[in-house]
Amino acid sequence: MCPPNTILPQPTEFTGLQSLPFAVSQWLHQAMPDINRPIQSIKMRQQLKMMLHPGQKKWDDAHAYYAAQTHPPAFNWRAELRLFSILKITTLNHFENGRGNARLYCSPGLCMENEKGRKIDESSMQRFLGEMVWYPSFACSPWVQWEELSYKVARAYFEYGGLQVYGDFYFSDNWLPEKFITRRYYGKSNEKRSLWMTKLHHYQKHQGVLIPEGVKVYWDLGDELWYWLKIKPEEIEYQF
């Protein structure tokens, strides 16, 4: 959490680069064509490779549609996976007004999971914070505060809808985010948070915005660091 004396701004204006940690300001100078013209929304398709459970040996191919907006913060993610050519699994993750929802469907339309509540809200906010690498101007949002942990590590605090979460961004020698780490609930039933990490690579420009085209996602389940998801963004479209 933020230190007790930290004053969090109201979401009324766009914050500049002056007060940001050095690594964050260097990243934004590269990532955004005009930091005073922030990203309002993003849409993309994603090619995925997934592991459905720890111990799985072979990657499953999947695809997803992702849409997010930054003012106010919200996202939708719909991923589809086919197993044995006849069984379709659909995952729907939604975040809006500070509330998250995670649903899992198995064809033909059978809802296997429908998770909501404070833990899902928190996890959804942490995900939105980590995915800021796709909409870098959100780093200057009045909902986000920064703390410099070291020269190449900065902690971002995200307060919204009565909740506050944080995560740590690790920067490369080129001042681009190469890793994001936070602690999330691994499912609603877990009482303890687990380390959740994304590794970011292969930066390319889209509409002038420099973003990672390769994302690897990990859970630390105690006895292993489970590498369970690869994401490759495609057909990226921004609104400024």
PAZAPA-4460 file (N, C-alpha, C; in steps of 0.05 Angstrom, whole numbers, plus 32768, in hexadecimal, padded with zeros to 4 digits):
% residues 240
    n_x    n_y    n_z   ca_x   ca_y   ca_z    c_x    c_y    c_z   seq   type   mol
   8011   7FE8   8000   8000   8000   8000   8012   8019   8000     1      M     A
   8005   8030   7FF8   8014   8049   7FF9   801B   8050   8016     2      C     A
   8030   805F   801A   8036   8069   8034   801F   8079   803F     3      P     A
   801B   807A   805A   8004   8087   8065   8000   80A4   805D     4      P     A
   8016   80B3   8058   8013   80CF   8051   8010   80D5   8034     5      N     A
   800F   80C0   8023   800C   80C4   8007   7FF1   80CF   8000     6      T     A
   7FF0   80E5   7FF1   7FD6   80F0   7FE8   7FD1   80E8   7FCC     7      I     A
   7FBB   80D9   7FC8   7FB4   80CF   7FAD   7FA2   80E3   7F9F     8      L     A
   7FA9   80EB   7F87   7F99   8100   7F79   7F7E   80F5   7F6F     9      P     A
   7F6C   8107   7F6B   7F53   8101   7F5F   7F56   80FE   7F41    10      Q     A
   7F47   80ED   7F33   7F4A   80E9   7F17   7F3F   8100   7F06    11      P     A
   7F4C   8117   7F07   7F41   812E   7EF9   7F54   8139   7EE4    12      T     A
   7F6E   8132   7EE5   7F81   813C   7ED2   7F97   8128   7ECD    13      E     A
   7FA5   812C   7EB7   7FBB   811A   7EAF   7FD4   8123   7EBC    14      F     A
   7FE2   8111   7EC9   7FFB   8117   7ED8   8012   8117   7EC5    15      T     A
   8025   8129   7EC7   803D   812A   7EB6   8052   8117   7EBF    16      G     A
   806A   811A   7EB1   8080   8107   7EB7   8092   8110   7ECD    17      L     A
   808F   8129   7ED6   80A3   8134   7EE8   80A6   8124   7F02    18      Q     A
   8090   811B   7F0D   8092   810E   7F27   8095   80F0   7F26    19      S     A
   8099   80E5   7F0E   809B   80C8   7F0B   80B7   80BE   7F12    20      L     A
   80BB   80A5   7F1A   80D5   809A   7F1C   80E4   809B   7F02    21      P     A
   80FF   809D   7F03   810E   80A1   7EEB   8109   808C   7ED6    22      F     A
   8108   8072   7EDF   8104   805C   7ECC   80EA   805F   7EBD    23      A     A
   80D5   8067   7ECC   80BA   8069   7EC0   80BA   8080   7EAC    24      V     A
   80C6   8097   7EB3   80C6   80AD   7EA0   80D6   80A6   7E87    25      S     A
   80EC   8097   7E8A   80FB   808F   7E72   80EB   807C   7E60    26      Q     A
   80DC   806A   7E6D   80CB   8058   7E5E   80B6   8068   7E4E    27      W     A
   80A8   807B   7E5B   8093   8089   7E4E   809D   809B   7E38    28      L     A
   80B4   80A6   7E3B   80C0   80B6   7E25   80C3   80A6   7E0C    29      H     A
   80C9   808C   7E0F   80CC   807A   7DF7   80B1   806F   7DEE    30      Q     A
   809F   806A   7E01   8087   805A   7DFB   8071   806B   7DEE    31      A     A
   806F   8084   7DF6   8058   8094   7DED   8060   80AA   7DD9    32      M     A
   8053   80AC   7DC2   8059   80C1   7DAF   8054   80DD   7DBA    33      P     A
   8040   80DF   7DCB   8039   80F9   7DD7   802C   80F3   7DF2    34      D     A
   803C   80F7   7E07   8032   80F0   7E22   801A   8101   7E2A    35      I     A
   8017   8119   7E1E   8000   812A   7E24   7FE7   8123   7E14    36      N     A
   7FE9   810E   7E04   7FD2   8104   7DF5   7FCE   80E6   7DFD    37      R     A
   7FC4   80E1   7E15   7FC3   80C7   7E20   7FB1   80B4   7E11    38      P     A
   7FB7   809A   7E14   7FA7   8085   7E07   7F8C   8083   7E16    39      I     A
   7F76   8083   7E07   7F5C   8081   7E12   7F52   8064   7E13    40      Q     A
   7F59   8055   7DFE   7F51   8039   7DFC   7F63   8029   7DEA    41      S     A
   7F62   800F   7DEC   7F71   7FFD   7DDC   7F61   7FE4   7DD6    42      I     A
   7F63   7FDA   7DBD   7F56   7FC1   7DB6   7F6C   7FB0   7DA8    43      K     A
   7F6B   7F96   7DAD   7F7F   7F84   7DA0   7F74   7F68   7DA0    44      M     A
   7F7F   7F58   7D8E   7F7C   7F3C   7D8E   7F96   7F30   7D99    45      R     A
   7F94   7F18   7DA5   7FAB   7F0B   7DB1   7FAD   7EEE   7DA9    46      Q     A
   7FC4   7EE6   7DA1   7FCA   7EC9   7D9D   7FD6   7EBF   7DB8    47      Q     A
   7FCA   7EA9   7DC2   7FD2   7E9F   7DDC   7FDC   7E83   7DDA    48      L     A
   7FEE   7E7D   7DED   7FF5   7E61   7DF3   7FF1   7E5E   7E11    49      K     A
   7FE2   7E49   7E19   7FD9   7E47   7E35   7FDF   7E2C   7E41    50      M     A
   7FE4   7E2B   7E5B   7FE5   7E13   7E6B   7FCD   7E14   7E7D    51      M     A
   7FBB   7E00   7E7C   7FA3   7E01   7E8C   7FA7   7DF9   7EA9    52      L     A
   7FBC   7DEB   7EAF   7FC2   7DE2   7ECA   7FE0   7DDD   7ECD    53      H     A
   7FEA   7DE0   7EE6   8007   7DDA   7EEA   800D   7DBC   7EE3    54      P     A
   8024   7DB8   7ED8   802B   7D9C   7ED1   8024   7D96   7EB4    55      G     A
   8014   7DA6   7EA7   800E   7DA2   7E8A   8028   7DA4   7E7A    56      Q     A
   802B   7D93   7E67   8044   7D92   7E58   8043   7DA0   7E3D    57      K     A
   802C   7DA2   7E31   8029   7DAD   7E16   8018   7DC6   7E17    58      K     A
   8020   7DDB   7E08   8011   7DF4   7E06   7FF8   7DF0   7DF6    59      W     A
   7FE2   7DFC   7DFF   7FC9   7DFD   7DF0   7FC7   7E18   7DE2    60      D     A
   7FC0   7E18   7DC8   7FBC   7E31   7DB9   7FA1   7E3D   7DBF    61      D     A
   7FA0   7E57   7DC0   7F87   7E65   7DC5   7F89   7E81   7DB9    62      A     A
   7F73   7E90   7DB9   7F73   7EAB   7DAF   7F61   7EBB   7DC1    63      H     A
   7F65   7ED6   7DC1   7F55   7EE7   7DD2   7F50   7F02   7DC5    64      A     A
   7F3C   7F0F   7DCF   7F36   7F2B   7DC8   7F37   7F3C   7DE1    65      Y     A
   7F46   7F52   7DE0   7F4B   7F62   7DF8   7F44   7F7F   7DF1    66      Y     A
   7F35   7F8C   7E03   7F2F   7FA9   7E01   7F31   7FB6   7E1C    67      A     A
   7F3E   7FCD   7E1D   7F41   7FDB   7E36   7F3E   7FF9   7E31    68      A     A
   7F35   8007   7E46   7F34   8024   7E46   7F41   802E   7E5F    69      Q     A
   7F4B   8047   7E5E   7F5B   8051   7E75   7F4D   8066   7E85    70      T     A
   7F37   8071   7E7C   7F29   8087   7E8B   7F0B   8085   7E86    71      H     A
   7EFD   8076   7E98   7F07   8069   7EB0   7F13   804D   7EA9    72      P     A
   7F23   8042   7EBB   7F31   8028   7EB5   7F1D   8011   7EB2    73      P     A
   7F20   8002   7E9D   7F0E   7FEB   7E98   7F1B   7FD9   7E83    74      A     A
   7F14   7FBF   7E84   7F1D   7FAD   7E6E   7F0A   7F96   7E6B    75      F     A
   7F0B   7F8A   7E53   7EFD   7F71   7E4D   7F11   7F5F   7E3F    76      N     A
   7F11   7F46   7E46   7F23   7F32   7E3A   7F13   7F18   7E36    77      W     A
   7F12   7F0F   7E1D   7F04   7EF7   7E16   7F18   7EE4   7E08    78      R     A
   7F1D   7ECE   7E14   7F30   7EBA   7E09   7F21   7EA0   7E03    79      A     A
   7F28   7E94   7DEC   7F1B   7E7B   7DE4   7F30   7E66   7DDE    80      E     A
   7F2B   7E4E   7DE8   7F3D   7E38   7DE5   7F2D   7E1F   7DDD    81      L     A
   7F37   7E11   7DC9   7F2A   7DF8   7DC0   7F3A   7DE0   7DC9    82      R     A
   7F2D   7DCD   7DD5   7F3A   7DB4   7DDD   7F2D   7D9D   7DCE    83      L     A
   7F3E   7D8C   7DC3   7F35   7D74   7DB5   7F23   7D7A   7D9D    84      F     A
   7F25   7D93   7D93   7F17   7D9D   7D7B   7EF9   7D9F   7D7F    85      S     A
   7EEE   7D96   7D95   7ED1   7D98   7D99   7EC9   7DA8   7DB2    86      I     A
   7EDB   7DAA   7DC5   7ED4   7DB8   7DDE   7EE0   7DD4   7DDE    87      L     A
   7ECF   7DE8   7DE1   7ED8   7E04   7DE2   7ED6   7E0F   7DFE    88      K     A
   7EEC   7E1A   7E08   7EEC   7E27   7E22   7EF0   7E45   7E1E    89      I     A
   7EDE   7E54   7E2A   7EDF   7E72   7E27   7EE3   7E7E   7E43    90      T     A
   7EF6   7E90   7E45   7EFB   7E9F   7E5D   7EF5   7EBC   7E59    91      T     A
   7EE4   7EC7   7E6A   7EDC   7EE3   7E68   7EE5   7EF1   7E82    92      L     A
   7EF7   7F05   7E7F   7EFF   7F16   7E96   7EF6   7F33   7E90    93      N     A
   7EEA   7F3E   7EA4   7EDE   7F59   7EA1   7EE5   7F6A   7EBA    94      H     A
   7EEC   7F84   7EB4   7EF1   7F96   7ECA   7EE5   7FB1   7EC3    95      F     A
   7ED5   7FBC   7ED5   7EC7   7FD5   7ED0   7EBD   7FE0   7EEB    96      E     A
   7EC0   7FFB   7EEE   7EB6   8008   7F07   7EC4   7FFC   7F20    97      N     A
   7EDD   7FF3   7F1D   7EEB   7FE8   7F33   7EE3   7FCC   7F3B    98      G     A
   7ED3   7FBE   7F2B   7EC9   7FA4   7F31   7ED1   7F90   7F1B    99      R     A
   7EDA   7F79   7F23   7EE3   7F64   7F10   7ED0   7F4D   7F0F   100      G     A
   7ED2   7F3E   7EF9   7EC1   7F26   7EF6   7ED1   7F12   7EE4   101      N     A
   7ED2   7EF9   7EEC   7EE0   7EE5   7EDD   7ECD   7ECD   7ED9   102      A     A
   7EC8   7EC7   7EBF   7EB6   7EB1   7EB9   7EC3   7E9E   7EA6   103      R     A
   7EBC   7E84   7EA9   7EC7   7E6F   7E99   7EAF   7E5F   7E8E   104      L     A
   7EAE   7E5C   7E73   7E99   7E4D   7E66   7EA5   7E36   7E57   105      Y     A
   7E95   7E20   7E57   7E9C   7E09   7E47   7E85   7E04   7E34   106      C     A
   7E8B   7E01   7E1A   7E76   7DFE   7E06   7E66   7DE5   7E0D   107      S     A
   7E4B   7DE6   7E09   7E3C   7DFC   7DFB   7E2F   7E10   7E0F   108      P     A
   7E3E   7E22   7E19   7E34   7E38   7E2A   7E31   7E31   7E47   109      G     A
   7E3E   7E1C   7E51   7E3C   7E15   7E6D   7E50   7E26   7E7D   110      L     A
   7E46   7E36   7E90   7E58   7E46   7EA0   7E63   7E36   7EB7   111      C     A
   7E7E   7E32   7EB6   7E8B   7E21   7ECA   7E94   7E32   7EE2   112      M     A
   7E9B   7E4B   7EDE   7EA4   7E5D   7EF3   7E99   7E79   7EEF   113      E     A
   7E92   7E87   7F04   7E89   7EA2   7F03   7E93   7EB0   7F1D   114      N     A
   7EAB   7EBA   7F1C   7EB7   7EC5   7F34   7EB5   7EE3   7F36   115      E     A
   7EAE   7EED   7F4C   7EAD   7F09   7F51   7EB2   7F0E   7F6F   116      K     A
   7EB4   7F27   7F77   7EBA   7F2E   7F93   7ED4   7F3D   7F96   117      G     A
   7EDA   7F44   7FAE   7EF1   7F55   7FB4   7F0C   7F4A   7FA9   118      R     A
   7F10   7F30   7FAC   7F29   7F24   7FA2   7F2B   7F26   7F84   119      K     A
   7F15   7F22   7F76   7F15   7F24   7F59   7F18   7F42   7F51   120      I     A
   7F0C   7F54   7F60   7F10   7F71   7F5A   7F2D   7F78   7F5C   121      D     A
   7F3A   7F6F   7F72   7F56   7F75   7F76   7F67   7F69   7F60   122      E     A
   7F63   7F50   7F5A   7F73   7F43   7F45   7F6F   7F50   7F2A   123      S     A
   7F57   7F59   7F24   7F52   7F67   7F0B   7F61   7F81   7F09   124      S     A
   7F62   7F90   7F20   7F70   7FA9   7F20   7F8E   7FA4   7F1D   125      M     A
   7F98   7F8F   7F29   7FB5   7F88   7F26   7FBC   7F81   7F09   126      Q     A
   7FAA   7F73   7EFD   7FAE   7F6C   7EE0   7FAE   7F86   7ED0   127      R     A
   7F9A   7F97   7ED4   7F99   7FB0   7EC5   7FB3   7FC0   7EC9   128      F     A
   7FBD   7FC1   7EE1   7FD6   7FCF   7EE7   7FED   7FC4   7ED7   129      L     A
   7FF0   7FA9   7ED7   8006   7F9C   7EC9   8004   7FA0   7EAB   130      G     A
   7FEC   7FA1   7EA1   7FE8   7FA4   7E84   7FEA   7FC1   7E7A   131      E     A
   7FF1   7FD2   7E8D   7FF7   7FEE   7E86   800D   7FF0   7E71   132      M     A
   801D   7FDC   7E6E   8032   7FDD   7E59   8026   7FDF   7E3D   133      V     A
   800C   7FD8   7E3A   7FFE   7FDB   7E20   7FF1   7FF6   7E1D   134      W     A
   7FED   8005   7E33   7FE3   8020   7E33   7FF3   8031   7E46   135      Y     A
   800C   8037   7E3D   8020   8043   7E50   8018   805D   7E5C   136      P     A
   8008   806D   7E4F   8000   8087   7E5A   7FF1   8085   7E74   137      S     A
   7FE6   806D   7E7A   7FD8   8069   7E94   7FEB   806C   7EAB   138      F     A
   8005   806A   7EA6   8019   806E   7EBB   8017   808A   7EC7   139      A     A
   800C   809D   7EB8   8009   80B8   7EC1   7FEC   80BE   7ECB   140      C     A
   7FDC   80AA   7ECD   7FC0   80AD   7ED5   7FC0   80B6   7EF2   141      S     A
   7FAD   80C8   7EFA   7FAA   80CF   7F16   7FA2   80B8   7F28   142      P     A
   7F9A   80A1   7F1D   7F94   808A   7F2D   7FAD   807B   7F35   143      W     A
   7FC4   8082   7F29   7FDD   8073   7F2D   7FF2   8085   7F3A   144      V     A
   7FFE   807A   7F4F   8015   8087   7F5D   802D   8075   7F5B   145      Q     A
   8045   8080   7F5B   805D   8071   7F57   8070   8075   7F6F   146      W     A
   807F   805F   7F74   8095   8060   7F88   80AD   8053   7F7B   147      E     A
   80C4   8061   7F7D   80DD   8056   7F72   80E9   8043   7F86   148      E     A
   80EB   802A   7F7F   80F7   8016   7F92   8115   8014   7F8D   149      L     A
   811E   8017   7F75   813A   8019   7F6E   813D   8026   7F53   150      S     A
   8155   8028   7F48   8159   8036   7F2F   8149   802A   7F18   151      Y     A
   8145   8010   7F18   8137   8003   7F02   811E   7FF3   7F0C   152      K     A
   8114   7FF9   7F23   80FB   7FED   7F2D   80E9   8003   7F39   153      V     A
   80D0   8003   7F30   80BD   8017   7F3A   80A3   8008   7F41   154      A     A
   8097   8011   7F57   807E   8005   7F60   8067   8018   7F59   155      R     A
   8052   800D   7F4C   803B   801D   7F45   8024   8016   7F57   156      A     A
   8017   802A   7F62   7FFF   8026   7F73   7FE7   8030   7F63   157      Y     A
   7FD2   801F   7F62   7FBA   8025   7F53   7FA3   8025   7F66   158      F     A
   7F96   803C   7F6A   7F7F   803E   7F7C   7F67   8045   7F6C   159      E     A
   7F52   8035   7F6F   7F39   803A   7F5F   7F23   8029   7F6B   160      Y     A
   7F0B   8034   7F6C   7EF3   8026   7F75   7EF5   801C   7F91   161      G     A
   7F03   802B   7FA2   7F05   8023   7FBE   7F1B   800E   7FC4   162      G     A
   7F2A   8006   7FB0   7F40   7FF3   7FB4   7F5A   7FFF   7FAB   163      L     A
   7F70   7FF5   7FB7   7F8A   7FFD   7FAE   7F9C   7FE4   7FAA   164      Q     A
   7FAA   7FE2   7F94   7FBC   7FCC   7F8F   7FD7   7FD8   7F86   165      V     A
   7FEB   7FC7   7F85   8005   7FD1   7F7B   8014   7FBA   7F6D   166      Y     A
   8027   7FC2   7F5D   8038   7FAE   7F50   8053   7FBC   7F49   167      G     A
   8068   7FAB   7F45   8083   7FB5   7F40   808B   7FB1   7F23   168      D     A
   8094   7FC6   7F16   809E   7FC5   7EFB   80BD   7FC5   7EFC   169      F     A
   80C8   7FB2   7EEE   80E5   7FB0   7EEB   80ED   7FB8   7ECF   170      Y     A
   8101   7FC9   7ECD   8109   7FD6   7EB3   8124   7FCB   7EA9   171      F     A
   8126   7FC9   7E8F   813E   7FC0   7E82   8152   7FD6   7E80   172      S     A
   816A   7FD0   7E75   817E   7FE5   7E70   8175   7FFA   7E5C   173      D     A
   8161   7FF3   7E4C   8155   8006   7E39   813D   8015   7E44   174      N     A
   8138   8011   7E5E   8122   801F   7E6C   8107   8017   7E61   175      W     A
   8104   7FFD   7E5A   80EA   7FF2   7E53   80E2   7FDD   7E68   176      L     A
   80C9   7FDC   7E70   80C0   7FC8   7E83   80C7   7FAB   7E79   177      P     A
   80D4   7F9C   7E89   80DA   7F80   7E81   80CD   7F6C   7E93   178      E     A
   80C2   7F76   7EAA   80B5   7F64   7EBC   80A2   7F74   7ECE   179      K     A
   808B   7F67   7ED4   8078   7F73   7EE7   8071   7F5D   7EFC   180      F     A
   8072   7F64   7F16   806D   7F51   7F2B   8059   7F5D   7F3F   181      I     A
   8045   7F4D   7F46   8033   7F54   7F5C   802B   7F3A   7F6A   182      T     A
   801A   7F3D   7F7D   8010   7F25   7F8B   7FF1   7F25   7F89   183      R     A
   7FE7   7F10   7F7C   7FCA   7F0E   7F76   7FBF   7EF5   7F83   184      R     A
   7FA4   7EF5   7F86   7F96   7EDD   7F8E   7F94   7ECA   7F76   185      Y     A
   7F9E   7EB1   7F7A   7F9C   7E9D   7F65   7F81   7E90   7F68   186      Y     A
   7F6C   7E9D   7F5D   7F51   7E93   7F60   7F44   7E9E   7F79   187      G     A
   7F2A   7EA0   7F79   7F1B   7EAC   7F8F   7F1D   7E9C   7FA9   188      K     A
   7F22   7E82   7FA7   7F21   7E71   7FBF   7F3B   7E73   7FCF   189      S     A
   7F51   7E7D   7FC4   7F6A   7E7F   7FD2   7F6A   7E96   7FE5   190      N     A
   7F74   7E91   7FFE   7F75   7EA6   8012   7F8E   7EB6   8012   191      E     A
   7FA3   7EAB   8005   7FBD   7EB9   8004   7FC3   7EC1   7FE7   192      K     A
   7FD0   7ED8   7FE4   7FD8   7EE1   7FCA   7FF2   7ED2   7FC1   193      R     A
   7FF4   7ECE   7FA8   800B   7EC1   7F9C   8019   7ED5   7F88   194      S     A
   8033   7ED1   7F85   8042   7EE2   7F72   8038   7EDD   7F56   195      L     A
   8033   7EF3   7F48   802A   7EF2   7F2C   803D   7F04   7F1C   196      W     A
   8048   7EF9   7F07   805D   7F08   7EF9   8058   7F07   7EDB   197      M     A
   805E   7F1D   7ECD   805F   7F1D   7EB0   807B   7F26   7EA7   198      T     A
   8084   7F19   7E92   809E   7F20   7E86   8097   7F2B   7E6A   199      K     A
   80A4   7F42   7E63   809D   7F51   7E4C   80B4   7F53   7E39   200      L     A
   80AF   7F50   7E1F   80C5   7F50   7E0C   80BB   7F57   7DF0   201      H     A
   80CE   7F5B   7DDE   80C8   7F60   7DC1   80B7   7F79   7DBE   202      H     A
   80C2   7F90   7DC5   80B3   7FA9   7DC3   80B2   7FB3   7DA6   203      Y     A
   809A   7FBC   7D9E   8095   7FC7   7D84   8082   7FDE   7D86   204      Q     A
   8082   7FF0   7D72   8070   8007   7D72   8057   8001   7D62   205      K     A
   8040   800A   7D6E   8026   8008   7D61   8018   8024   7D65   206      H     A
   8013   8031   7D4E   8008   804C   7D4F   801A   805E   7D60   207      Q     A
   8034   8059   7D5F   8047   8069   7D6D   804C   8061   7D8A   208      G     A
   803C   804E   7D94   803F   8045   7DB0   8051   802D   7DB1   209      V     A
   8065   802E   7DC2   8079   8018   7DC4   806F   8004   7DDA   210      L     A
   8068   7FEC   7DD2   805D   7FD8   7DE5   806A   7FBD   7DE0   211      I     A
   8068   7FAB   7DF4   8073   7F90   7DF1   8060   7F7F   7DE0   212      P     A
   806B   7F71   7DCD   805C   7F5E   7DBD   805F   7F41   7DC7   213      E     A
   806E   7F3E   7DDC   8070   7F24   7DE9   806C   7F26   7E07   214      G     A
   805A   7F16   7E12   8055   7F17   7E2F   8054   7EFA   7E39   215      V     A
   8063   7EF4   7E4E   8062   7EDA   7E5B   8057   7EDE   7E77   216      K     A
   8045   7ECC   7E80   8037   7ED0   7E99   803D   7EB8   7EAB   217      V     A
   8043   7EBE   7EC5   804A   7EA9   7ED8   803B   7EAC   7EF2   218      Y     A
   8035   7E95   7EFF   802C   7E94   7F1A   8041   7E85   7F2B   219      W     A
   8047   7E8F   7F43   8057   7E81   7F56   8044   7E71   7F69   220      D     A
   8043   7E57   7F65   8030   7E46   7F74   803E   7E39   7F8C   221      L     A
   8055   7E43   7F94   8062   7E39   7FAC   8078   7E25   7FA5   222      G     A
   8070   7E0F   7F98   8084   7DFB   7F91   808F   7DFE   7F75   223      D     A
   8083   7E11   7F66   808D   7E16   7F4B   8085   7E31   7F41   224      E     A
   8094   7E3C   7F2E   808D   7E54   7F20   807F   7E4B   7F06   225      L     A
   8065   7E4D   7F05   8055   7E41   7EF0   8053   7E55   7ED9   226      W     A
   805F   7E4F   7EC3   805E   7E5F   7EAA   8046   7E54   7E9A   227      Y     A
   8031   7E64   7E9A   8017   7E59   7E91   800B   7E67   7E78   228      W     A
   8016   7E7E   7E71   8009   7E8D   7E5B   801E   7E9D   7E4B   229      L     A
   801B   7E9C   7E30   802A   7EAD   7E1E   8015   7EBE   7E0E   230      K     A
   801B   7ED8   7E0C   8009   7EEA   7DFE   8018   7EF8   7DE7   231      I     A
   800C   7EF8   7DD0   8017   7F07   7DB9   8001   7F19   7DAE   232      K     A
   8003   7F33   7DB3   7FEE   7F46   7DAA   7FEF   7F49   7D8C   233      P     A
   7FD7   7F4D   7D80   7FD5   7F51   7D63   7FBE   7F65   7D5E   234      E     A
   7FBE   7F71   7D46   7FA8   7F83   7D3E   7FA2   7F98   7D53   235      E     A
   7FB6   7FA6   7D5C   7FB4   7FB9   7D72   7FA9   7FD4   7D67   236      I     A
   7F95   7FDE   7D75   7F88   7FF8   7D6D   7F85   800A   7D85   237      E     A
   7F90   8022   7D83   7F8E   8036   7D99   7F7B   804C   7D92   238      Y     A
   7F6F   8057   7DA7   7F60   8071   7DA6   7F6D   8083   7DBA   239      Q     A
   7F74   809C   7DB0   7F81   80B0   7DC2   7F6D   80C6   7DC9   240      F     A
***
